[in-house]
């Protein structure tokens, strides 16, 4: 398999789904979409939705029975009721949902190509596009406030010895809100906005902020929290009347950073 190109893997996937009884659609997502091929690299995997009618979806979830090169599969992980992560022996990864259209009715997509469609899939994709836009409705003041609160909670947990939990609060949840706020408040010339996961390609859009954020995350939990608190004030507070300055002051005082 190591000699297969990304497009060759895609062609094999399309053929495999086309042969699957009851399959009604295949939607390639992210860099797997042919329209997004320019941003693929050696770490790009295959993300997709494969859809079947209700009578055949159970057999569709027996993924070793229809995926290309099943003899090369070394791990099949289940993620929830419809999600799969399939690892091949050369390190290539396929992450996908195997579901009915009804099961994916609440999902949102951004970059995608419809590779197979029995006539019912485009309506699902149109609705998913609309949901992605609605979910992207910005509230940077709220995100900044939540980032500050989670920094305080995370540092507090680390002080009581809950370093793992505190680290998650700082490095995951606080960063998620901080990234959203930066994307909304700080101009960038990079037009490829990631609507679902704001951390994707963040460094390309904000190289200086991204470098500073990553440097903060390399530190111990409380040091990371303090550095992110300073980053929020330095990058977002100047000239922004809605920045939660009082909350930032209280967090610093509560943790003895003031």
C-alpha positions in Angstrom: 0.0 0.0 0.0 2.9 2.4 0.5 3.1 2.9 -3.3 -0.6 4.1 -3.4 -1.2 7.8 -4.0 -3.9 9.6 -2.0 -6.0 9.7 -5.1 -5.6 6.0 -5.8 -6.8 5.3 -2.2 -9.8 7.6 -2.9 -10.6 5.8 -6.1 -10.4 2.4 -4.3 -12.7 3.7 -1.6 -15.3 5.0 -4.1 -15.3 1.7 -5.9 -15.7 -0.2 -2.6 -18.7 1.9 -1.6 -20.2 1.7 -5.0 -20.2 -2.1 -4.7 -21.7 -2.1 -1.2 -25.4 -3.2 -1.2 -27.7 -0.5 0.1 -25.0 2.3 -0.1 -26.6 5.6 -1.0 -23.8 8.1 -0.7 -20.1 8.9 -0.1 -19.0 12.4 1.1 -15.3 13.1 1.2 -14.4 15.6 3.9 -11.6 18.0 4.7 -8.4 17.4 2.7 -9.9 14.1 1.4 -12.2 16.3 -0.8 -10.8 16.6 -4.3 -11.4 20.3 -4.1 -9.0 20.5 -1.2 -6.2 18.5 -2.7 -3.8 21.5 -2.7 -3.5 21.4 1.1 -2.7 17.7 1.5 0.6 16.5 2.9 2.0 13.3 4.3 -0.2 13.5 7.4 -3.5 13.9 5.5 -5.9 11.1 6.1 -9.2 10.1 4.6 -12.2 11.6 6.4 -15.6 10.8 5.0 -19.2 9.9 5.5 -20.5 6.7 3.9 -24.2 6.4 3.9 -26.6 3.4 3.5 -30.3 2.8 3.8 -31.7 1.6 7.1 -31.9 -2.0 5.9 -28.2 -2.2 5.1 -26.5 0.2 7.5 -25.6 -2.7 9.9 -23.6 -4.5 7.2 -21.9 -1.1 6.3 -20.6 -1.0 9.9 -18.8 -4.3 9.4 -16.1 -2.2 7.9 -13.6 -5.0 7.3 -16.0 -6.6 4.9 -15.9 -3.8 2.4 -13.1 -1.3 3.0 -10.2 -1.5 0.4 -7.3 -3.7 1.4 -8.9 -5.3 4.5 -5.9 -7.5 4.9 -3.8 -4.4 5.6 -6.0 -3.1 8.4 -4.3 -3.3 11.8 -6.8 -1.5 14.0 -10.5 -0.6 13.9 -11.6 1.8 16.6 -15.2 2.7 17.2 -16.1 6.3 18.1 -19.7 6.4 19.3 -22.5 4.7 17.4 -21.5 5.6 13.9 -17.9 6.6 13.9 -14.8 4.6 12.9 -11.0 5.1 12.9 -9.3 2.5 10.7 -5.5 2.3 10.7 -3.6 0.5 7.9 -0.2 -1.1 8.2 1.6 1.7 6.5 0.2 4.3 8.9 -2.6 5.6 6.7 -5.7 6.4 8.6 -9.4 6.5 7.5 -11.8 8.3 9.9 -15.4 8.1 9.0 -19.1 7.8 9.9 -21.0 4.9 8.5 -24.6 5.8 9.0 -28.0 6.6 7.5 -28.9 10.1 6.4 -31.2 10.4 9.4 -28.3 9.6 11.8 -26.2 12.4 10.3 -29.0 14.9 10.2 -27.5 17.0 13.0 -24.0 17.1 11.7 -22.1 20.0 10.2 -19.6 20.0 7.3 -17.5 22.7 5.7 -15.0 21.3 3.1 -16.5 18.4 1.2 -17.1 16.7 -2.1 -20.0 14.4 -2.8 -18.4 11.4 -4.5 -21.5 9.2 -4.7 -25.1 10.2 -4.4 -28.3 8.3 -5.1 -30.2 11.6 -5.3 -30.8 12.0 -1.5 -27.4 13.1 -0.3 -27.1 16.7 -1.6 -30.1 17.8 0.5 -28.3 16.4 3.6 -25.1 18.3 2.7 -26.9 21.6 2.1 -28.5 21.4 5.5 -25.1 20.5 7.0 -23.5 23.5 5.3 -26.2 25.7 6.8 -25.6 24.3 10.3 -21.9 25.0 10.0 -22.6 28.6 9.3 -25.0 29.0 12.2 -22.5 27.3 14.6 -19.9 29.8 13.6 -22.0 32.7 15.0 -19.3 34.6 16.9 -19.3 35.8 20.5 -15.7 36.7 21.2 -16.5 38.4 24.6 -18.2 35.3 25.8 -15.3 33.1 24.6 -12.8 35.3 26.3 -14.7 35.3 29.5 -14.9 31.5 29.4 -11.2 31.2 28.6 -10.3 33.3 31.7 -12.6 31.2 33.9 -11.1 27.9 32.7 -7.6 29.2 33.2 -8.4 29.9 36.8 -10.1 26.6 37.3 -7.3 24.7 35.7 -4.6 26.4 37.7 -6.6 25.8 40.9 -6.9 22.1 40.2 -3.2 21.8 39.5 -2.5 23.5 42.8 -4.5 20.9 44.7 -2.7 18.1 42.8 -5.1 17.4 40.0 -2.5 18.1 37.4 -4.0 16.0 34.7 -7.5 17.5 35.0 -6.1 21.0 35.4 -4.0 20.5 32.3 -7.0 19.5 30.3 -8.8 22.6 31.5 -6.0 24.9 30.5 -4.6 23.3 27.4 -7.9 22.2 25.9 -10.9 24.1 27.0 -9.3 27.5 27.7 -7.3 27.3 24.5 -10.4 26.4 22.5 -12.2 29.6 23.6 -9.1 31.7 23.3 -8.5 30.6 19.7 -12.1 31.4 18.8 -11.8 34.9 20.3 -8.6 35.6 18.4 -10.0 34.4 15.1 -13.0 36.8 15.5 -11.1 39.8 16.8 -7.7 39.8 15.1 -7.5 40.4 11.3 -5.7 37.9 9.1 -4.9 37.7 5.4 -5.5 34.0 5.4 -8.9 33.4 3.9 -9.3 29.7 4.6 -11.3 30.0 7.8 -11.9 26.7 9.6 -15.5 26.9 10.8 -15.7 23.7 12.9 -12.3 23.5 14.6 -10.7 26.9 15.1 -7.4 25.4 16.0 -6.9 23.9 12.5 -4.4 26.0 10.5 -4.3 28.6 13.2 -0.6 29.0 13.0 -0.9 29.8 9.2 -3.4 32.6 10.0 -1.7 34.0 13.1 2.0 32.9 13.1 3.1 35.2 16.0 0.1 34.4 18.2 0.4 30.8 17.3 4.0 30.6 18.3 3.4 32.3 21.6 0.4 30.1 22.3 2.4 26.9 21.6 5.3 28.1 23.7 2.9 28.6 26.6 1.5 25.1 26.2 5.0 23.6 26.6 5.1 24.9 30.2 3.8 23.3 33.4 0.1 23.8 34.0 0.1 27.0 36.1 2.9 28.6 34.1 0.9 27.8 30.9 -2.3 29.3 32.4 -0.4 32.5 33.4 1.2 32.8 29.9 -2.2 32.4 28.2 -3.8 34.9 30.6 -1.1 37.4 29.5 -1.5 36.5 25.9 -5.3 37.2 26.1 -4.6 40.6 27.6 -1.8 41.5 25.2 -3.5 40.4 22.0 -7.2 41.0 22.7 -7.6 43.7 25.3 -6.1 46.9 23.7 -8.8 48.9 21.9 -11.6 46.5 22.7 -14.2 47.9 25.0 -16.0 44.5 25.5 -12.8 42.7 26.7 -13.7 41.3 30.2 -11.0 43.3 31.9 -12.5 43.1 35.4 -12.7 39.3 35.1 -9.0 39.2 34.0 -8.1 41.3 37.0 -10.1 39.0 39.4 -8.5 35.8 37.9 -5.0 37.3 38.4 -5.8 38.4 41.9 -7.4 35.1 42.9 -4.3 33.2 41.7 -1.8 35.7 43.1 -0.6 36.8 39.7 -1.4 40.5 40.2 
